[in-house]
Amino acid sequence: MSEEAVVAKKGPYGVVVEKGKTYWWCACGLSKSQPFCDGSHKDTGFEPVKYVAEDDVMVAFCGCKRSRHMPHCDDTHISIKEEDINGDDET
């Protein structure tokens, strides 16, 4: 198990969500379907975070996987140094 999630993107994923729909946000950073889970967390100790849309709106989902308000981006990615990124940075 990795101690820290892989930084999938050093910035948020803006996604228009549908009211009442359930989304599963990738917490491990390994999903090929970012920012959502595709099951890649198996055997990592990470679990996806459930998000139920309360309205039809654009949501900024965390891409760095370090947010203190998961699954929402809280700008934590700003403080991440390039040498600390253990995944691909596709900004």
Secondary structure, DSSP 8 states (H G I E B T S, - for coil): --SS---S-SS-EEEEE-TT-EEEE-SSS--SSTTB--STTTTTS---EEEE-SSSEEEEE-SSS--TTTTB--SGGGG--GGG--S----
